[in-house]
Amino acid sequence: MVPGVRYDRIDDAGLHITVDGESTVLEVDTIVLCTGQEPRRGLYEELIAAGRPAHLIGGADVAAELDAKRAVKQGTELAAAL
Ligand SMILES: Cc1cc2nc3c(=O)[nH]c(=O)nc-3n(C[C@H](O)[C@H](O)[C@H](O)COP(=O)(O)OP(=O)(O)OC[C@H]3O[C@@H](n4cnc5c(N)ncnc54)[C@H](O)[C@@H]3O)c2cc1C
């Protein structure tokens, strides 16, 4: 893991990054982008449509980025309320 990275570009040489103002190239063959999330609510919507009780929390509620604490909080509060 490299903190404080700016991703500059991807080309045949690899992944160009800047760390602390210094440019460098990571000579990689494969780059996996984890740059976004979307909630999948299919099961929730099916349950609600069938008239079954269902609750939406965590990543299924809002798939934001660094929000695991919110997911845990929602799960804890819902469990306590049930
Ligand atoms: C690449 C990446 C990096 C992240 N980094 C951070 C970070 O550094 N800090 C941070 O706070 N958050 C981070 N997050 C966000 C964090 O992962 C989420 O906020 C959190 O995991 C949401 O928790 P959750 O329990 O709602 O969902 P999840 O953790 O996604 O758990 C849902 C679970 O339900 C299971 N499931 C799905 N459908 C069904 C089904 N039909 N039946 C049974 N089980 C099912 C899934 O397999 C999964 O195990 C990151 C997310 C990603 C994708």
The ligand as an SDF file (V2000), in Angstrom:
LIG
                    3D

 53 58  0  0  0  0  0  0  0  0999 V2000
  -12.5720   -1.6550   -2.6970 C   0  0  0  0  0  0  0  0  0  0  0  0
  -13.2960   -1.1260   -1.4580 C   0  0  0  0  0  0  0  0  0  0  0  0
  -12.5370   -0.5760   -0.4350 C   0  0  0  0  0  0  0  0  0  0  0  0
  -13.1710   -0.0880    0.7100 C   0  0  0  0  0  0  0  0  0  0  0  0
  -12.4210    0.4550    1.6930 N   0  0  0  0  0  0  0  0  0  0  0  0
  -12.9950    0.9220    2.8070 C   0  0  0  0  0  0  0  0  0  0  0  0
  -12.2110    1.4850    3.8710 C   0  0  0  0  0  0  0  0  0  0  0  0
  -10.9750    1.5260    3.8070 O   0  0  0  0  0  0  0  0  0  0  0  0
  -12.8690    1.9520    4.9750 N   0  0  0  0  0  0  0  0  0  0  0  0
  -14.2360    1.9020    5.0790 C   0  0  0  0  0  0  0  0  0  0  0  0
  -14.7810    2.3420    6.1060 O   0  0  0  0  0  0  0  0  0  0  0  0
  -15.0010    1.3590    4.1040 N   0  0  0  0  0  0  0  0  0  0  0  0
  -14.4200    0.8880    2.9680 C   0  0  0  0  0  0  0  0  0  0  0  0
  -15.1900    0.3550    1.9670 N   0  0  0  0  0  0  0  0  0  0  0  0
  -16.6450    0.3300    2.1430 C   0  0  0  0  0  0  0  0  0  0  0  0
  -17.0600   -0.8620    3.0180 C   0  0  0  0  0  0  0  0  0  0  0  0
  -16.5420   -2.0620    2.4460 O   0  0  0  0  0  0  0  0  0  0  0  0
  -18.5940   -0.9220    3.0330 C   0  0  0  0  0  0  0  0  0  0  0  0
  -19.0970    0.3040    3.5200 O   0  0  0  0  0  0  0  0  0  0  0  0
  -19.0810   -2.0170    3.9730 C   0  0  0  0  0  0  0  0  0  0  0  0
  -18.4930   -3.2670    3.6300 O   0  0  0  0  0  0  0  0  0  0  0  0
  -20.5870   -2.1480    3.8750 C   0  0  0  0  0  0  0  0  0  0  0  0
  -20.9820   -3.1710    4.7690 O   0  0  0  0  0  0  0  0  0  0  0  0
  -22.2730   -4.0080    4.4970 P   0  0  0  0  0  0  0  0  0  0  0  0
  -22.3550   -4.9890    5.6190 O   0  0  0  0  0  0  0  0  0  0  0  0
  -23.4240   -3.0920    4.2770 O   0  0  0  0  0  0  0  0  0  0  0  0
  -22.0470   -4.7450    3.0860 O   0  0  0  0  0  0  0  0  0  0  0  0
  -20.9430   -5.8610    2.6800 P   0  0  0  0  0  0  0  0  0  0  0  0
  -19.6980   -5.7330    3.4970 O   0  0  0  0  0  0  0  0  0  0  0  0
  -20.8470   -5.7500    1.1880 O   0  0  0  0  0  0  0  0  0  0  0  0
  -21.6390   -7.1940    3.0880 O   0  0  0  0  0  0  0  0  0  0  0  0
  -22.7720   -7.7050    2.4220 C   0  0  0  0  0  0  0  0  0  0  0  0
  -22.6850   -9.2270    2.5230 C   0  0  0  0  0  0  0  0  0  0  0  0
  -23.9080   -9.7940    2.0860 O   0  0  0  0  0  0  0  0  0  0  0  0
  -23.6230  -10.8670    1.2370 C   0  0  0  0  0  0  0  0  0  0  0  0
  -24.7870  -11.0400    0.3660 N   0  0  0  0  0  0  0  0  0  0  0  0
  -25.1590  -10.3030   -0.7050 C   0  0  0  0  0  0  0  0  0  0  0  0
  -26.2990  -10.7630   -1.2130 N   0  0  0  0  0  0  0  0  0  0  0  0
  -26.6620  -11.8060   -0.4640 C   0  0  0  0  0  0  0  0  0  0  0  0
  -27.7760  -12.6980   -0.4880 C   0  0  0  0  0  0  0  0  0  0  0  0
  -28.7400  -12.5940   -1.4090 N   0  0  0  0  0  0  0  0  0  0  0  0
  -27.8300  -13.6600    0.4420 N   0  0  0  0  0  0  0  0  0  0  0  0
  -26.8760  -13.7730    1.3930 C   0  0  0  0  0  0  0  0  0  0  0  0
  -25.8070  -12.9540    1.4730 N   0  0  0  0  0  0  0  0  0  0  0  0
  -25.6970  -11.9900    0.5570 C   0  0  0  0  0  0  0  0  0  0  0  0
  -22.3590  -10.4900    0.5100 C   0  0  0  0  0  0  0  0  0  0  0  0
  -21.6960  -11.6350    0.0190 O   0  0  0  0  0  0  0  0  0  0  0  0
  -21.5770   -9.8190    1.6350 C   0  0  0  0  0  0  0  0  0  0  0  0
  -20.8060  -10.7400    2.3760 O   0  0  0  0  0  0  0  0  0  0  0  0
  -14.5880   -0.1570    0.8250 C   0  0  0  0  0  0  0  0  0  0  0  0
  -15.3300   -0.7520   -0.2040 C   0  0  0  0  0  0  0  0  0  0  0  0
  -14.6930   -1.2280   -1.3270 C   0  0  0  0  0  0  0  0  0  0  0  0
  -15.5180   -1.8880   -2.4170 C   0  0  0  0  0  0  0  0  0  0  0  0
  1  2  1  0
  2  3  1  0
  2 52  2  0
  3  4  2  0
  4  5  1  0
  4 50  1  0
  5  6  2  0
  6  7  1  0
  6 13  1  0
  7  8  2  0
  7  9  1  0
  9 10  1  0
 10 11  2  0
 10 12  1  0
 12 13  2  0
 13 14  1  0
 14 15  1  0
 14 50  1  0
 15 16  1  0
 16 17  1  0
 16 18  1  0
 18 19  1  0
 18 20  1  0
 20 21  1  0
 20 22  1  0
 22 23  1  0
 23 24  1  0
 24 25  2  0
 24 26  1  0
 24 27  1  0
 27 28  1  0
 28 29  2  0
 28 30  1  0
 28 31  1  0
 31 32  1  0
 32 33  1  0
 33 34  1  0
 33 48  1  0
 34 35  1  0
 35 36  1  0
 35 46  1  0
 36 37  1  0
 36 45  1  0
 37 38  2  0
 38 39  1  0
 39 40  1  0
 39 45  2  0
 40 41  1  0
 40 42  2  0
 42 43  1  0
 43 44  2  0
 44 45  1  0
 46 47  1  0
 46 48  1  0
 48 49  1  0
 50 51  2  0
 51 52  1  0
 52 53  1  0
M  END
$$$$
